[in-house]
Each structure stands twice: as structure tokens, then as C-alpha cells.
Amino acid sequence: MSIYLDHAASAPLRDAARDAWIAAATLTGNASSVHGAGQSARRLLEESRERIAAVLDCDPIEVVLTSGGTEAINLAVKGLWWERPAGRRAIVLPDGEHHATLDTVGWLQAQGAAVRHVPLDSAGHIRADLFRAALGDVGDGVAPAVATALVANNEIGTVQDAAALATAAADAGVPLHLDAVGAVGHLPVTFAAWRGAAASGGGLVALSVSGHKVGAPVGTGALVVSRHARMAALAHGGGQQRGLRSGTQDVAGAAALAVALEEADAERESEQRRLRALSDRLVSGILGRVPGAELLGDPRDRLAGNVHVHLPGAAGETMLFLLDLAGISVSTGSACQAGVAEPSHVVLALGRAESVARSVLRITLGRTTTDADVDALLAALPAVYERAVAASAAPSLGARTGERS
């Protein structure tokens, strides 16, 4: 038995995206070359860019192809901060962001950036009033240079009001990057609509997406960059893509990304209804089988396939291991660095205790998830939970032998 319930980590490759990828990869020619083979590659590249732009509601010239979400986020946040107006060096950063953003901002902080943290409420929503306040003068003498925020939280699935965040940034004249990596394919991602009429350097100017979250190959992604944005490049060379990402462009990756985004967008409404019904049944089953179990995040205003649960008394990594032995793939929702499990920073940002942040599972459903998959998880869960509680309650080897920890 092999059941995959970790679609938020990476979605299965779509057949049509695979076929487009292979077909484009067999073509010979560099899209920057002027000969016939190069121009054939160029046509396919630009047609793919136009199709990506249509899904993301932006102009084709605004689509900068990247190797994925992490590169897109780095380009957006670093590029905007490096091109900030004189006297501005603060980054407005909500709590609970993805580590691609947190680590980028941390790196910039070592370069002199100041950080204005914005708390989440208990359901994981960015506090809109505090976000707007952080974009203004808070009396610290450090003006904001850039703001960034998730469209939907990648761990707990809570959906933010992207349009309201963009409006607040536009009103303050602060450029905003939105991380839509977890949202694309699940929610309408409308760059132009969220940006509105803002034409200055403030408001929504950048939006990041990743291909493998929607069934494109790993190593594909894009950053939408407004025509009005002032953004520095991370890499320099041939000046491709408005000079924001130099280097030979990945025609095959662009073709596969375009197909995957189109398919995900076309099936989005029907698929979200199906996943909502499956996840509701899964939540109900978990709450009925595990005493004290609790759904974290907003119960309704969340990604349809996201089920993030606190299972009291059971270490998340133990649950993950035992479910994996049973042939079921899920995630803990916590970061694991250098082999050491850490409590979920997102759950901590909700104001919950560290014990809660260490006892969570993120179960994410996707287009290949079936009713039978949900049934299998619910059937395995009681015994797995009982074993995990027993293992979590057992004293460590050091404690049993009297060693100091």
C-alpha cells in the first residue's frame, strides 16, 4: 500500500506537463540565438510565457521564469530591498511565513535591514490593522522599504485577504511581494486585479509561484514582476528577462509550467469542491477517533485540501514515521534542520504552546487523492496514535540511565 497525502510538499507530475516537457526538450536551439532553430525555441518560450501570464492575470513581459518558488522569493525580497529608496530599510514581515522568506529576510537583516514583525491571529490570519500600521511611521525612525506576505499559509492552510494587503501597501507607497506558491492552483491568483490601479512604486509589485506544487516538473517556477517595480537582479550575464534573471532560459520547463497551470486553473473550482468534501470527512474522522484532536487554522477560510491537526501527546515526527511504515505519506508541518526536529514556527505564531507545535500533522490532499485514501488513513490512525503517545511518553535513554541532558 502506498498512499500519498503530502501534496502541499510536491504534487504528482501531470501527464500533459510531462509530455510538453519532453517534446520541448527534444528541440535544438537556444532561445537567445538568431538562427532558425533559436527562433523556433524562442516562439515556444514566449507562447508559454503568454499562457502562464493568462493564468496569473498579468502581462507576459511581467513573467520572469525561475527555478522555483525559493528563487522567486529571493529575487523579489532581495531585489526590492536592494533597489529601495534612500532612507528606507525596514521589511514588513508577518509571522508564520515560509522559511524561503524568513531565511531571506534574516540574511538581509545581517546586511542592515530592519524587520517589522506582524502578528497572526489564533486562526493564522495576518492582522490587517497591524499590517497596515507596520507599513507606516511607527516612530522608530526607520521607514519601510518592502513588505512580503503569504497568500495562503503553507502549513495550516489559512487564506489571507491578498487584495486588502495589496491595498494597504499601495496606500502606504510600499512595494509588496506576495508568496502564492501554496495558493496557485487552489485559489484564483489575479495579479492585475490585486494590484488594482496602483502605478507608483508601492502596492503589489511581485508575486511568486512554483511549478511542482501544481504538477509541473521540479525546477520550474515564476516571479511576476510589475513593469513599475524597481528590482535588482540576483545574477547578471546576458540580460535576459528584463535583466532580472540572466542566463539561458528553460524552454521545456516553461512549456511544462504553462500546461500545468492551465490544467490546474481549468479544474480548480470542481476540484476544490471535491477536496473540500474529502477534507471535511477526514477532519470529522480524525476528531472522532483521537481524543482531544484539534484542527488548526481557519476552519473554513483555508485551502480545501489542507488538514492540519494537533494530536495531543503524540510527537509529530513519531506519527509521521509510523504512518510511513503503514504506507501513508504525510508531513509534520515542522521544520527539520540538520536532522533535529523543531517545533512548527507557524503553530507558535498562533500563540500555541511548544508542546502543541511539536504534536501536529499536516495532511494535504490533491488531485490523485481518493475516498479510499481517506478511509485508509482513518483506519490506520487509532493504532498509530496509540503507539505514538506511548513512544512520546517513554523516558529518554539519558533520563533512564541518570545522564544529564
Buried (B, 14 or more C-beta within 10 A) or exposed (E): EEBBBBBBBBBEBBEBBBEBBEEBEEBEBBBBBEEEEBEBBBEBBBBBBBBBBBBBBBBBBBBBBBBBBBBBBBBBBBBBBBBBEEEBBBBBBBBBBBBBBBBBBEEBBEEEBBBBEBBBBEBBBBBBEBBBBBBBEEEEEBBBBBBBBBBBBBBBBBBBBBBBBBBBBBBBBBBBBBBBBBBBBBBBBBBBEBBEEBEEBBBBBBBBBBBBBBBBBBBBBBBBBBEBBBBBBBEEEEEBBBBBBBBEBBBBBBBBBBBBBBBBBEEBEEBBEBBBEBBBBBBEBBBEEBEEBBBBBBEEBBBBBBBBBBBBBBBBBBBBBBBEEBEBBBBBBBBEEEEEBBBBBBBBBBEBEEEBBBBBBBBBBBBEBEEEBBBBBBEBBEEBBEBBBEBBEEEEEEEEEEEEE
